[in-house]
Amino acid sequence: MYYNNDTIVYLDGAWKKASEATTGLFAQTLHYGNGVFEGIRSYGTPDGPQIFKPKEHYERLLYSAKAMHIPLSYTVHELTVLSYELLKKNNLQDAYIRPLVFQAENMALQPAPRSHLLLCAWEWEKYLGEKQVRVMTSSYQRPNPRSTHIQAKIVGHYTNSILATTEAKAAGYDEALLLDAQGYVAEGPGANFFYEKNGVLYTCPLGNILSGITRQTIFELAKDLDYVIIEKKFTPSDVYKADGAFFTGTAAEVAPIESLDGHSFNKPWQNTIGYKLAGHYQDLVRRHSTNFFQPAY
């Protein structure tokens, strides 16, 4: 699914076939989860493939590496140029790009003195598909913000996401919704969460969630379209009475939610603000070059 015999990846300054790229068995990231990554999409546009918001993604990657004391000597511009070269070498336009910064061999509970950079890409449909998803409130909580760097995309954080999604699917649902330690809604395993009530969108404030780049794009689109978004704390029971809801994330894009814990929402998806924003989001990522994009290769 992710690569074949012709797939090219970037690893530590060299272009290699994915099937021939290797790493050490004693890498700290493999043993302890101390690594950082990003998920980025490119889209075919009239001007060629365009990477959506590479600056924001790579600024966050550099922040994540710094927060975890992982050395990374690349600049945002260098990473962006490499990403376009990656697309070119693999003849990709609509693609998901995965930069991964992983640690060198080190069994101590301290950062390794050097790190490795992997850039890979593949064609990947929307993570949650096209259908409206049925969601359950997870028994797992988001990590306490005082226990880690919540705003960093850290490899080890996603064990929490795996547990929540696995639990939801085992119970017959499509995806999970995690709460914080106080019982307020936080986010999905790999996406931020919005709900609509009486013409207003609500989402939880920063603090217990990753500040998603797609989330911020929804704020920008809503402002342009005169929709109101209120950041506030709320519980699952507040969401049960909603008119609609959706997830946002680079992999999921804008994903419609059918129900939470078996409670269907008041409006058909096609009549919601989320549906309108989903359409504008697709228009944005596929239009001619804008300030959101770097020039194509």
C-alpha positions as CSV (number, residue, x, y, z in Angstrom):
1,M,0.0,0.0,0.0
2,Y,2.7,2.5,1.0
3,Y,5.5,1.6,-1.5
4,N,6.5,-0.7,-4.3
5,N,9.7,-1.7,-6.0
6,D,9.9,1.7,-7.8
7,T,9.1,3.9,-4.8
8,I,11.8,6.5,-3.9
9,V,12.3,7.9,-0.4
10,Y,14.7,10.5,1.1
11,L,16.8,9.1,3.9
12,D,19.7,11.1,5.6
13,G,20.7,13.1,2.5
14,A,20.3,10.4,-0.1
15,W,17.5,9.2,-2.5
16,K,16.9,5.5,-2.2
17,K,14.5,2.9,-3.1
18,A,12.1,2.3,-0.3
19,S,12.7,-1.4,-0.5
20,E,16.4,-0.9,0.1
21,A,16.3,1.7,2.8
22,T,17.3,0.4,6.3
23,T,17.6,1.6,9.8
24,G,19.2,0.4,13.0
25,L,17.5,-2.1,15.4
26,F,18.7,-0.1,18.4
27,A,17.2,3.3,17.4
28,Q,15.7,5.0,20.4
29,T,12.5,5.8,18.5
30,L,11.9,2.1,17.9
31,H,12.3,1.2,21.5
32,Y,11.0,4.3,23.4
33,G,8.9,6.3,20.9
34,N,11.1,9.4,21.0
35,G,10.6,10.7,17.4
36,V,8.6,13.3,15.7
37,F,6.7,13.5,12.4
38,E,4.3,15.3,10.2
39,G,1.4,14.4,7.9
40,I,1.2,16.7,4.8
41,R,-0.9,16.5,1.7
42,S,-0.3,17.6,-1.9
43,Y,-3.0,18.1,-4.4
44,G,-3.2,18.2,-8.2
45,T,-4.1,21.7,-9.3
46,P,-4.2,23.6,-12.6
47,D,-0.6,24.7,-11.7
48,G,0.6,21.3,-11.0
49,P,1.0,19.5,-7.7
50,Q,0.9,21.9,-4.7
51,I,1.7,21.0,-1.1
52,F,-0.8,22.5,1.3
53,K,0.7,24.7,3.9
54,P,4.2,23.3,3.9
55,K,5.5,26.2,5.9
56,E,3.1,25.6,8.8
57,H,3.8,21.8,8.8
58,Y,7.5,22.1,8.7
59,E,7.6,24.9,11.3
60,R,5.7,22.5,13.6
61,L,8.1,19.6,12.8
62,L,11.1,21.8,13.8
63,Y,9.2,22.8,17.0
64,S,8.4,19.2,17.8
65,A,12.1,18.2,17.3
66,K,13.3,21.0,19.5
67,A,10.7,20.2,22.2
68,M,11.9,16.6,22.3
69,H,15.6,17.6,22.2
70,I,16.1,15.9,18.9
71,P,18.8,17.6,16.6
72,L,17.4,18.5,13.2
73,S,19.6,20.8,11.0
74,Y,17.2,21.3,8.0
75,T,15.3,24.5,7.4
76,V,11.7,24.9,6.4
77,H,12.7,25.9,2.9
78,E,15.0,22.9,2.5
79,L,12.3,20.5,3.7
80,T,9.8,22.0,1.3
81,V,12.2,21.7,-1.7
82,L,12.9,18.1,-0.8
83,S,9.2,17.4,-0.5
84,Y,8.5,18.7,-4.0
85,E,11.5,16.6,-5.3
86,L,10.0,13.6,-3.6
87,L,6.7,14.1,-5.4
88,K,8.6,14.5,-8.7
89,K,10.7,11.4,-8.3
90,N,7.6,9.3,-7.5
91,N,5.4,11.0,-10.2
92,L,2.8,11.9,-7.5
93,Q,0.3,14.8,-7.4
94,D,-2.5,13.8,-5.0
95,A,-0.3,12.4,-2.2
96,Y,0.2,12.1,1.5
97,I,3.7,13.1,2.6
98,R,5.2,11.7,5.7
99,P,8.4,13.3,7.2
100,L,9.7,11.3,10.1
101,V,12.6,12.4,12.3
102,F,13.8,9.4,14.3
103,Q,16.6,9.0,16.8
104,A,19.9,7.1,16.3
105,E,21.0,4.1,18.4
106,N,20.6,4.9,22.1
107,M,19.2,2.8,24.9
108,A,19.6,5.6,27.5
109,L,16.6,7.7,28.5
110,Q,18.2,10.8,27.0
111,P,18.1,12.1,23.5
112,A,20.6,10.6,21.1
113,P,23.3,13.0,19.8
114,R,22.1,12.6,16.2
115,S,18.9,11.9,14.3
116,H,17.7,10.6,11.0
117,L,15.3,12.2,8.5
118,L,13.0,10.1,6.3
119,L,10.7,11.6,3.7
120,C,8.2,9.3,2.0
121,A,4.9,9.8,0.1
122,W,2.1,7.7,-1.2
123,E,-1.4,8.0,-2.6
124,W,-3.8,7.8,0.3
125,E,-7.6,8.4,0.2
126,K,-9.3,10.3,3.1
127,Y,-8.3,8.5,6.3
128,L,-11.9,8.1,7.4
129,G,-13.3,7.6,3.9
130,E,-16.2,9.5,2.3
131,K,-19.1,8.2,4.4
132,Q,-20.4,9.7,7.6
133,V,-18.7,8.0,10.6
134,R,-20.3,6.6,13.7
135,V,-18.2,7.7,16.8
136,M,-18.1,6.5,20.4
137,T,-16.7,8.3,23.4
138,S,-13.5,6.4,24.3
139,S,-12.7,5.1,27.7
140,Y,-9.1,6.3,27.1
141,Q,-8.2,9.9,27.9
142,R,-5.9,12.3,26.2
143,P,-2.5,12.6,27.9
144,N,-2.2,15.1,30.6
145,P,-0.6,18.3,29.2
146,R,1.8,18.5,32.1
147,S,3.1,15.0,31.2
148,T,4.4,15.8,27.8
149,H,4.4,18.4,25.0
150,I,0.8,18.3,23.7
151,Q,1.6,20.7,20.8
152,A,4.3,18.5,19.4
153,K,3.6,15.6,17.0
154,I,5.5,12.9,18.9
155,V,5.7,9.3,17.7
156,G,4.9,7.8,21.1
157,H,1.8,9.9,21.6
158,Y,0.0,7.8,19.0
159,T,-0.2,4.7,21.2
160,N,-3.0,6.5,22.9
161,S,-4.7,7.0,19.5
162,I,-4.2,3.3,18.5
163,L,-5.9,2.2,21.7
164,A,-8.8,4.5,21.3
165,T,-9.5,3.6,17.6
166,T,-9.1,-0.1,18.3
167,E,-11.6,0.0,21.1
168,A,-14.1,1.9,19.0
169,K,-13.8,-0.5,16.1
170,A,-14.1,-3.5,18.4
171,A,-17.4,-2.0,19.7
172,G,-18.8,-1.7,16.2
173,Y,-18.0,2.1,15.7
174,D,-15.9,3.7,13.0
175,E,-13.9,6.0,15.3
176,A,-13.4,7.3,18.8
177,L,-13.7,10.7,20.6
178,L,-11.3,11.2,23.5
179,L,-11.9,13.3,26.6
180,D,-9.5,15.1,28.8
181,A,-8.9,14.3,32.5
182,Q,-11.8,16.5,33.5
183,G,-14.3,14.7,31.3
184,Y,-14.5,17.4,28.6
185,V,-14.3,16.6,24.9
186,A,-10.7,16.8,23.5
187,E,-10.2,15.4,20.0
188,G,-10.3,12.2,17.9
189,P,-7.4,9.8,17.8
190,G,-5.9,11.7,14.8
191,A,-8.2,14.7,14.2
192,N,-9.7,17.7,15.8
193,F,-13.5,17.9,16.5
194,F,-16.2,20.5,15.8
195,Y,-19.9,20.4,16.4
196,E,-22.7,22.8,15.2
197,K,-25.7,24.1,17.2
198,N,-28.1,26.8,16.1
199,G,-25.9,28.1,13.4
200,V,-22.7,28.3,15.5
201,L,-19.7,26.0,15.5
202,Y,-18.0,24.9,18.7
203,T,-14.6,23.3,19.3
204,C,-12.5,22.8,22.4
205,P,-9.8,25.3,23.2
206,L,-6.1,24.5,23.0
207,G,-4.4,22.9,26.0
208,N,-5.4,19.2,25.7
209,I,-5.3,18.9,21.9
210,L,-2.9,19.2,19.0
211,S,-3.3,22.5,17.3
212,G,-4.2,21.1,13.9
213,I,-3.3,22.9,10.7
214,T,-6.6,21.8,9.1
215,R,-8.3,23.0,12.3
216,Q,-6.8,26.5,11.8
217,T,-7.8,26.4,8.1
218,I,-11.4,25.8,9.2
219,F,-11.1,28.9,11.4
220,E,-9.8,30.9,8.4
221,L,-12.5,29.7,6.1
222,A,-15.3,30.3,8.7
223,K,-14.1,33.8,9.1
224,D,-14.2,34.5,5.4
225,L,-17.7,33.0,5.2
226,D,-19.0,34.8,8.3
227,Y,-19.5,31.6,10.3
228,V,-19.0,31.9,14.1
229,I,-16.7,29.4,15.9
230,I,-16.6,29.4,19.7
231,E,-13.8,27.7,21.6
232,K,-15.2,26.3,24.8
233,K,-15.2,23.2,27.0
234,F,-18.1,20.9,26.5
235,T,-19.1,17.3,27.3
236,P,-20.4,14.4,25.1
237,S,-23.9,15.1,26.4
238,D,-23.7,18.6,24.9
239,V,-22.8,17.1,21.5
240,Y,-25.7,14.6,21.7
241,K,-28.0,17.6,21.0
242,A,-26.0,19.0,18.1
243,D,-27.2,19.8,14.6
244,G,-24.0,18.3,13.1
245,A,-20.4,17.5,13.8
246,F,-17.2,16.7,11.9
247,F,-13.5,15.9,12.4
248,T,-10.6,17.8,10.8
249,G,-7.1,16.7,10.0
250,T,-4.6,16.4,7.2
251,A,-5.3,12.7,6.6
252,A,-9.1,13.0,7.3
253,E,-9.5,16.4,5.7
254,V,-13.1,17.4,6.8
255,A,-14.9,14.2,7.8
256,P,-18.6,14.1,8.5
257,I,-19.8,12.5,11.7
258,E,-23.2,10.7,11.7
259,S,-23.6,10.1,15.4
260,L,-21.9,10.1,18.8
261,D,-22.6,7.1,21.1
262,G,-25.7,6.3,19.0
263,H,-27.1,9.8,19.2
264,S,-27.8,11.0,15.6
265,F,-27.6,14.7,14.9
266,N,-30.5,17.0,14.1
267,K,-29.7,17.9,10.5
268,P,-28.7,15.9,7.5
269,W,-25.0,16.4,6.8
270,Q,-25.8,18.2,3.5
271,N,-27.6,20.9,5.5
272,T,-24.9,21.7,7.9
273,I,-22.1,24.3,8.1
274,G,-19.6,21.5,8.2
275,Y,-20.8,20.4,4.7
276,K,-20.3,23.9,3.3
277,L,-16.9,24.2,4.9
278,A,-15.9,20.8,3.5
279,G,-16.7,22.1,0.0
280,H,-14.8,25.3,0.4
281,Y,-11.8,23.3,1.8
282,Q,-11.6,21.2,-1.3
283,D,-11.9,24.3,-3.5
284,L,-9.0,25.9,-1.5
285,V,-6.6,23.0,-1.7
286,R,-7.2,22.4,-5.4
287,R,-7.2,26.0,-6.8
288,H,-4.5,27.8,-8.6
289,S,-1.5,28.8,-6.5
290,T,-2.3,31.0,-3.5
291,N,-0.4,32.2,-0.5
292,F,-1.1,28.8,1.1
293,F,1.2,27.1,-1.4
294,Q,4.8,27.0,-2.3
295,P,5.5,27.0,-6.1
296,A,5.3,23.7,-7.8
297,Y,8.5,22.0,-8.9
